[in-house]
Structures are given as C-alpha cells and as structure tokens.
Amino acid sequence: MAKEEGIEMEGLVTEVLPDRKYRVRLENGHQVLAYAAGKMSKFKIRVLVGDRVTLVLSPYDLTRGRVTFRHK
C-alpha cells in the first residue's frame, strides 16, 4: 500500500516553541502543531512569529504538519 501524499496549506505562525516547532493558524482558522522540514534546518532558515508559511499536513493526523517554505 502506497504512502498517501500530504495536504499543502498556508498559515500564519502564532507561536514559536522549543526544538524547531511552531503553532500555526491556517487560513480556515484551525490551529496545528508544525515542525521545520530538514532542508530548513540544514540551511538555518529562521521562522518567527507573524511569518507566513507553507506547510504539509499529514492525511492521517490533521493537527500536525511540516513547515516546508517561509514566504517573504
């Protein structure tokens, strides 16, 4: 059985948590817990409160996601 693809959404970072985790409010009003993707950690891309980000939600658990891009 193939692994399902994630759901890509945009949101606003409302809180920065320890260990490169973030609380993100999605465009539809839901709050999710997200972590920084490996490439973001590798290239030391900083995400701050108020940043607009693109994240991929797991189809299995819609309350968790992975931040893949920080918009300028």
Jmol script that loads the backbone (N, CA, C; Angstrom):
load data "model"
ATOM      1  N   MET A   1       0.836  -1.173   0.000  1.00  0.00           N
ATOM      2  CA  MET A   1       0.000   0.000   0.000  1.00  0.00           C
ATOM      3  C   MET A   1       0.883   1.239   0.000  1.00  0.00           C
ATOM      4  N   ALA A   2       0.639   2.165  -0.893  1.00  0.00           N
ATOM      5  CA  ALA A   2       1.473   3.351  -1.024  1.00  0.00           C
ATOM      6  C   ALA A   2       1.161   4.360   0.072  1.00  0.00           C
ATOM      7  N   LYS A   3       2.168   5.128   0.421  1.00  0.00           N
ATOM      8  CA  LYS A   3       2.013   6.178   1.408  1.00  0.00           C
ATOM      9  C   LYS A   3       1.236   7.332   0.774  1.00  0.00           C
ATOM     10  N   GLU A   4       0.277   7.878   1.486  1.00  0.00           N
ATOM     11  CA  GLU A   4      -0.516   8.974   0.939  1.00  0.00           C
ATOM     12  C   GLU A   4       0.263  10.284   0.973  1.00  0.00           C
ATOM     13  N   GLU A   5      -0.038  11.146   0.006  1.00  0.00           N
ATOM     14  CA  GLU A   5       0.613  12.444  -0.041  1.00  0.00           C
ATOM     15  C   GLU A   5      -0.016  13.380   0.974  1.00  0.00           C
ATOM     16  N   GLY A   6       0.748  14.401   1.369  1.00  0.00           N
ATOM     17  CA  GLY A   6       0.266  15.367   2.338  1.00  0.00           C
ATOM     18  C   GLY A   6      -0.632  16.407   1.708  1.00  0.00           C
ATOM     19  N   ILE A   7      -1.320  17.156   2.559  1.00  0.00           N
ATOM     20  CA  ILE A   7      -2.209  18.223   2.131  1.00  0.00           C
ATOM     21  C   ILE A   7      -1.464  19.536   2.320  1.00  0.00           C
ATOM     22  N   GLU A   8      -1.232  20.267   1.239  1.00  0.00           N
ATOM     23  CA  GLU A   8      -0.460  21.509   1.310  1.00  0.00           C
ATOM     24  C   GLU A   8      -1.388  22.677   1.613  1.00  0.00           C
ATOM     25  N   MET A   9      -1.020  23.476   2.640  1.00  0.00           N
ATOM     26  CA  MET A   9      -1.825  24.627   3.052  1.00  0.00           C
ATOM     27  C   MET A   9      -0.904  25.768   3.453  1.00  0.00           C
ATOM     28  N   GLU A  10      -1.472  26.960   3.593  1.00  0.00           N
ATOM     29  CA  GLU A  10      -0.723  28.120   4.066  1.00  0.00           C
ATOM     30  C   GLU A  10      -1.278  28.552   5.407  1.00  0.00           C
ATOM     31  N   GLY A  11      -0.408  29.168   6.205  1.00  0.00           N
ATOM     32  CA  GLY A  11      -0.840  29.626   7.513  1.00  0.00           C
ATOM     33  C   GLY A  11       0.079  30.697   8.058  1.00  0.00           C
ATOM     34  N   LEU A  12      -0.238  31.147   9.262  1.00  0.00           N
ATOM     35  CA  LEU A  12       0.495  32.207   9.939  1.00  0.00           C
ATOM     36  C   LEU A  12       1.032  31.656  11.250  1.00  0.00           C
ATOM     37  N   VAL A  13       2.321  31.856  11.510  1.00  0.00           N
ATOM     38  CA  VAL A  13       2.942  31.363  12.736  1.00  0.00           C
ATOM     39  C   VAL A  13       2.473  32.239  13.900  1.00  0.00           C
ATOM     40  N   THR A  14       1.868  31.614  14.911  1.00  0.00           N
ATOM     41  CA  THR A  14       1.375  32.358  16.066  1.00  0.00           C
ATOM     42  C   THR A  14       2.252  32.177  17.300  1.00  0.00           C
ATOM     43  N   GLU A  15       3.048  31.098  17.327  1.00  0.00           N
ATOM     44  CA  GLU A  15       3.879  30.824  18.493  1.00  0.00           C
ATOM     45  C   GLU A  15       5.076  29.988  18.075  1.00  0.00           C
ATOM     46  N   VAL A  16       6.242  30.332  18.607  1.00  0.00           N
ATOM     47  CA  VAL A  16       7.457  29.555  18.372  1.00  0.00           C
ATOM     48  C   VAL A  16       7.717  28.731  19.622  1.00  0.00           C
ATOM     49  N   LEU A  17       7.826  27.426  19.459  1.00  0.00           N
ATOM     50  CA  LEU A  17       8.035  26.503  20.568  1.00  0.00           C
ATOM     51  C   LEU A  17       9.457  25.951  20.523  1.00  0.00           C
ATOM     52  N   PRO A  18       9.915  25.325  21.591  1.00  0.00           N
ATOM     53  CA  PRO A  18      11.266  24.749  21.580  1.00  0.00           C
ATOM     54  C   PRO A  18      11.411  23.636  20.545  1.00  0.00           C
ATOM     55  N   ASP A  19      12.649  23.368  20.184  1.00  0.00           N
ATOM     56  CA  ASP A  19      13.005  22.252  19.295  1.00  0.00           C
ATOM     57  C   ASP A  19      12.431  22.415  17.889  1.00  0.00           C
ATOM     58  N   ARG A  20      12.471  23.657  17.358  1.00  0.00           N
ATOM     59  CA  ARG A  20      12.059  23.990  15.986  1.00  0.00           C
ATOM     60  C   ARG A  20      10.628  23.561  15.678  1.00  0.00           C
ATOM     61  N   LYS A  21       9.750  23.772  16.649  1.00  0.00           N
ATOM     62  CA  LYS A  21       8.320  23.507  16.450  1.00  0.00           C
ATOM     63  C   LYS A  21       7.574  24.830  16.507  1.00  0.00           C
ATOM     64  N   TYR A  22       6.418  24.868  15.836  1.00  0.00           N
ATOM     65  CA  TYR A  22       5.655  26.105  15.717  1.00  0.00           C
ATOM     66  C   TYR A  22       4.174  25.805  15.839  1.00  0.00           C
ATOM     67  N   ARG A  23       3.440  26.756  16.406  1.00  0.00           N
ATOM     68  CA  ARG A  23       1.988  26.689  16.389  1.00  0.00           C
ATOM     69  C   ARG A  23       1.550  27.592  15.245  1.00  0.00           C
ATOM     70  N   VAL A  24       0.787  27.034  14.302  1.00  0.00           N
ATOM     71  CA  VAL A  24       0.415  27.737  13.075  1.00  0.00           C
ATOM     72  C   VAL A  24      -1.105  27.804  12.968  1.00  0.00           C
ATOM     73  N   ARG A  25      -1.634  29.012  12.646  1.00  0.00           N
ATOM     74  CA  ARG A  25      -3.064  29.167  12.381  1.00  0.00           C
ATOM     75  C   ARG A  25      -3.267  29.124  10.882  1.00  0.00           C
ATOM     76  N   LEU A  26      -4.056  28.174  10.411  1.00  0.00           N
ATOM     77  CA  LEU A  26      -4.306  28.018   8.984  1.00  0.00           C
ATOM     78  C   LEU A  26      -5.293  29.067   8.500  1.00  0.00           C
ATOM     79  N   GLU A  27      -5.430  29.181   7.177  1.00  0.00           N
ATOM     80  CA  GLU A  27      -6.338  30.160   6.584  1.00  0.00           C
ATOM     81  C   GLU A  27      -7.790  29.902   6.970  1.00  0.00           C
ATOM     82  N   ASN A  28      -8.136  28.629   7.236  1.00  0.00           N
ATOM     83  CA  ASN A  28      -9.515  28.296   7.609  1.00  0.00           C
ATOM     84  C   ASN A  28      -9.776  28.427   9.109  1.00  0.00           C
ATOM     85  N   GLY A  29      -8.775  28.897   9.883  1.00  0.00           N
ATOM     86  CA  GLY A  29      -8.965  29.151  11.304  1.00  0.00           C
ATOM     87  C   GLY A  29      -8.483  28.052  12.234  1.00  0.00           C
ATOM     88  N   HIS A  30      -8.123  26.887  11.719  1.00  0.00           N
ATOM     89  CA  HIS A  30      -7.647  25.783  12.556  1.00  0.00           C
ATOM     90  C   HIS A  30      -6.224  26.036  13.027  1.00  0.00           C
ATOM     91  N   GLN A  31      -5.895  25.500  14.205  1.00  0.00           N
ATOM     92  CA  GLN A  31      -4.537  25.589  14.753  1.00  0.00           C
ATOM     93  C   GLN A  31      -3.866  24.228  14.604  1.00  0.00           C
ATOM     94  N   VAL A  32      -2.611  24.223  14.158  1.00  0.00           N
ATOM     95  CA  VAL A  32      -1.862  22.972  14.041  1.00  0.00           C
ATOM     96  C   VAL A  32      -0.487  23.142  14.663  1.00  0.00           C
ATOM     97  N   LEU A  33       0.109  22.034  15.049  1.00  0.00           N
ATOM     98  CA  LEU A  33       1.470  21.993  15.549  1.00  0.00           C
ATOM     99  C   LEU A  33       2.348  21.549  14.392  1.00  0.00           C
ATOM    100  N   ALA A  34       3.370  22.346  14.068  1.00  0.00           N
ATOM    101  CA  ALA A  34       4.203  22.034  12.907  1.00  0.00           C
ATOM    102  C   ALA A  34       5.679  22.060  13.305  1.00  0.00           C
ATOM    103  N   TYR A  35       6.475  21.303  12.566  1.00  0.00           N
ATOM    104  CA  TYR A  35       7.918  21.307  12.777  1.00  0.00           C
ATOM    105  C   TYR A  35       8.598  21.723  11.486  1.00  0.00           C
ATOM    106  N   ALA A  36       9.836  22.189  11.596  1.00  0.00           N
ATOM    107  CA  ALA A  36      10.590  22.650  10.429  1.00  0.00           C
ATOM    108  C   ALA A  36      11.097  21.455   9.637  1.00  0.00           C
ATOM    109  N   ALA A  37      11.000  21.539   8.317  1.00  0.00           N
ATOM    110  CA  ALA A  37      11.499  20.488   7.440  1.00  0.00           C
ATOM    111  C   ALA A  37      13.028  20.416   7.548  1.00  0.00           C
ATOM    112  N   GLY A  38      13.577  19.292   7.159  1.00  0.00           N
ATOM    113  CA  GLY A  38      15.021  19.079   7.257  1.00  0.00           C
ATOM    114  C   GLY A  38      15.839  20.088   6.482  1.00  0.00           C
ATOM    115  N   LYS A  39      15.381  20.475   5.282  1.00  0.00           N
ATOM    116  CA  LYS A  39      16.115  21.457   4.478  1.00  0.00           C
ATOM    117  C   LYS A  39      16.138  22.817   5.169  1.00  0.00           C
ATOM    118  N   MET A  40      15.067  23.152   5.882  1.00  0.00           N
ATOM    119  CA  MET A  40      15.028  24.429   6.597  1.00  0.00           C
ATOM    120  C   MET A  40      16.036  24.422   7.738  1.00  0.00           C
ATOM    121  N   SER A  41      16.169  23.297   8.400  1.00  0.00           N
ATOM    122  CA  SER A  41      17.157  23.181   9.473  1.00  0.00           C
ATOM    123  C   SER A  41      18.567  23.205   8.891  1.00  0.00           C
ATOM    124  N   LYS A  42      18.763  22.524   7.783  1.00  0.00           N
ATOM    125  CA  LYS A  42      20.081  22.437   7.161  1.00  0.00           C
ATOM    126  C   LYS A  42      20.602  23.804   6.745  1.00  0.00           C
ATOM    127  N   PHE A  43      19.725  24.621   6.147  1.00  0.00           N
ATOM    128  CA  PHE A  43      20.142  25.934   5.669  1.00  0.00           C
ATOM    129  C   PHE A  43      19.858  27.046   6.669  1.00  0.00           C
ATOM    130  N   LYS A  44      19.485  26.669   7.906  1.00  0.00           N
ATOM    131  CA  LYS A  44      19.272  27.601   9.017  1.00  0.00           C
ATOM    132  C   LYS A  44      18.298  28.722   8.674  1.00  0.00           C
ATOM    133  N   ILE A  45      17.164  28.344   8.087  1.00  0.00           N
ATOM    134  CA  ILE A  45      16.113  29.306   7.773  1.00  0.00           C
ATOM    135  C   ILE A  45      15.309  29.534   9.046  1.00  0.00           C
ATOM    136  N   ARG A  46      15.249  30.796   9.494  1.00  0.00           N
ATOM    137  CA  ARG A  46      14.566  31.121  10.736  1.00  0.00           C
ATOM    138  C   ARG A  46      13.107  31.435  10.462  1.00  0.00           C
ATOM    139  N   VAL A  47      12.261  30.961  11.334  1.00  0.00           N
ATOM    140  CA  VAL A  47      10.829  31.246  11.247  1.00  0.00           C
ATOM    141  C   VAL A  47      10.445  31.948  12.537  1.00  0.00           C
ATOM    142  N   LEU A  48       9.828  33.120  12.409  1.00  0.00           N
ATOM    143  CA  LEU A  48       9.462  33.925  13.562  1.00  0.00           C
ATOM    144  C   LEU A  48       7.945  34.083  13.635  1.00  0.00           C
ATOM    145  N   VAL A  49       7.469  34.576  14.765  1.00  0.00           N
ATOM    146  CA  VAL A  49       6.036  34.833  14.935  1.00  0.00           C
ATOM    147  C   VAL A  49       5.601  35.870  13.904  1.00  0.00           C
ATOM    148  N   GLY A  50       4.505  35.608  13.236  1.00  0.00           N
ATOM    149  CA  GLY A  50       3.986  36.519  12.221  1.00  0.00           C
ATOM    150  C   GLY A  50       4.392  36.166  10.807  1.00  0.00           C
ATOM    151  N   ASP A  51       5.280  35.187  10.640  1.00  0.00           N
ATOM    152  CA  ASP A  51       5.699  34.771   9.300  1.00  0.00           C
ATOM    153  C   ASP A  51       4.603  33.958   8.632  1.00  0.00           C
ATOM    154  N   ARG A  52       4.457  34.155   7.335  1.00  0.00           N
ATOM    155  CA  ARG A  52       3.520  33.368   6.527  1.00  0.00           C
ATOM    156  C   ARG A  52       4.295  32.153   6.005  1.00  0.00           C
ATOM    157  N   VAL A  53       3.764  30.953   6.210  1.00  0.00           N
ATOM    158  CA  VAL A  53       4.470  29.728   5.848  1.00  0.00           C
ATOM    159  C   VAL A  53       3.560  28.805   5.051  1.00  0.00           C
ATOM    160  N   THR A  54       4.199  27.938   4.266  1.00  0.00           N
ATOM    161  CA  THR A  54       3.503  26.849   3.587  1.00  0.00           C
ATOM    162  C   THR A  54       3.827  25.584   4.364  1.00  0.00           C
ATOM    163  N   LEU A  55       2.803  24.797   4.664  1.00  0.00           N
ATOM    164  CA  LEU A  55       3.066  23.564   5.390  1.00  0.00           C
ATOM    165  C   LEU A  55       2.290  22.416   4.765  1.00  0.00           C
ATOM    166  N   VAL A  56       2.778  21.221   5.030  1.00  0.00           N
ATOM    167  CA  VAL A  56       2.164  19.994   4.526  1.00  0.00           C
ATOM    168  C   VAL A  56       1.577  19.257   5.717  1.00  0.00           C
ATOM    169  N   LEU A  57       0.264  19.032   5.671  1.00  0.00           N
ATOM    170  CA  LEU A  57      -0.418  18.310   6.741  1.00  0.00           C
ATOM    171  C   LEU A  57      -0.452  16.823   6.430  1.00  0.00           C
ATOM    172  N   SER A  58      -0.346  16.029   7.469  1.00  0.00           N
ATOM    173  CA  SER A  58      -0.460  14.583   7.312  1.00  0.00           C
ATOM    174  C   SER A  58      -1.921  14.218   7.076  1.00  0.00           C
ATOM    175  N   PRO A  59      -2.209  13.362   6.099  1.00  0.00           N
ATOM    176  CA  PRO A  59      -3.603  12.954   5.893  1.00  0.00           C
ATOM    177  C   PRO A  59      -4.131  12.085   7.033  1.00  0.00           C
ATOM    178  N   TYR A  60      -3.242  11.561   7.865  1.00  0.00           N
ATOM    179  CA  TYR A  60      -3.638  10.701   8.970  1.00  0.00           C
ATOM    180  C   TYR A  60      -3.964  11.490  10.225  1.00  0.00           C
ATOM    181  N   ASP A  61      -3.258  12.623  10.447  1.00  0.00           N
ATOM    182  CA  ASP A  61      -3.468  13.451  11.628  1.00  0.00           C
ATOM    183  C   ASP A  61      -3.454  14.907  11.185  1.00  0.00           C
ATOM    184  N   LEU A  62      -4.618  15.522  11.086  1.00  0.00           N
ATOM    185  CA  LEU A  62      -4.726  16.887  10.557  1.00  0.00           C
ATOM    186  C   LEU A  62      -4.353  17.954  11.572  1.00  0.00           C
ATOM    187  N   THR A  63      -3.864  17.569  12.756  1.00  0.00           N
ATOM    188  CA  THR A  63      -3.440  18.550  13.750  1.00  0.00           C
ATOM    189  C   THR A  63      -1.924  18.724  13.755  1.00  0.00           C
ATOM    190  N   ARG A  64      -1.224  17.997  12.889  1.00  0.00           N
ATOM    191  CA  ARG A  64       0.235  18.092  12.827  1.00  0.00           C
ATOM    192  C   ARG A  64       0.675  18.317  11.387  1.00  0.00           C
ATOM    193  N   GLY A  65       1.800  19.031  11.240  1.00  0.00           N
ATOM    194  CA  GLY A  65       2.282  19.308   9.903  1.00  0.00           C
ATOM    195  C   GLY A  65       3.773  19.584   9.868  1.00  0.00           C
ATOM    196  N   ARG A  66       4.299  19.818   8.661  1.00  0.00           N
ATOM    197  CA  ARG A  66       5.717  20.106   8.438  1.00  0.00           C
ATOM    198  C   ARG A  66       5.823  21.396   7.664  1.00  0.00           C
ATOM    199  N   VAL A  67       6.553  22.388   8.199  1.00  0.00           N
ATOM    200  CA  VAL A  67       6.748  23.659   7.514  1.00  0.00           C
ATOM    201  C   VAL A  67       7.780  23.436   6.409  1.00  0.00           C
ATOM    202  N   THR A  68       7.392  23.743   5.163  1.00  0.00           N
ATOM    203  CA  THR A  68       8.286  23.497   4.040  1.00  0.00           C
ATOM    204  C   THR A  68       8.798  24.784   3.396  1.00  0.00           C
ATOM    205  N   PHE A  69       8.124  25.931   3.639  1.00  0.00           N
ATOM    206  CA  PHE A  69       8.538  27.169   2.982  1.00  0.00           C
ATOM    207  C   PHE A  69       8.117  28.366   3.807  1.00  0.00           C
ATOM    208  N   ARG A  70       9.024  29.364   3.922  1.00  0.00           N
ATOM    209  CA  ARG A  70       8.702  30.616   4.614  1.00  0.00           C
ATOM    210  C   ARG A  70       8.587  31.701   3.552  1.00  0.00           C
ATOM    211  N   HIS A  71       7.436  32.354   3.488  1.00  0.00           N
ATOM    212  CA  HIS A  71       7.215  33.417   2.495  1.00  0.00           C
ATOM    213  C   HIS A  71       7.870  34.703   2.983  1.00  0.00           C
ATOM    214  N   LYS A  72       8.316  35.517   2.039  1.00  0.00           N
ATOM    215  CA  LYS A  72       8.957  36.791   2.397  1.00  0.00           C
ATOM    216  C   LYS A  72       7.971  37.888   2.600  1.00  0.00           C
TER     217      LYS A  72
END
end "model"
wireframe off; spacefill off
backbone 0.3
color backbone group
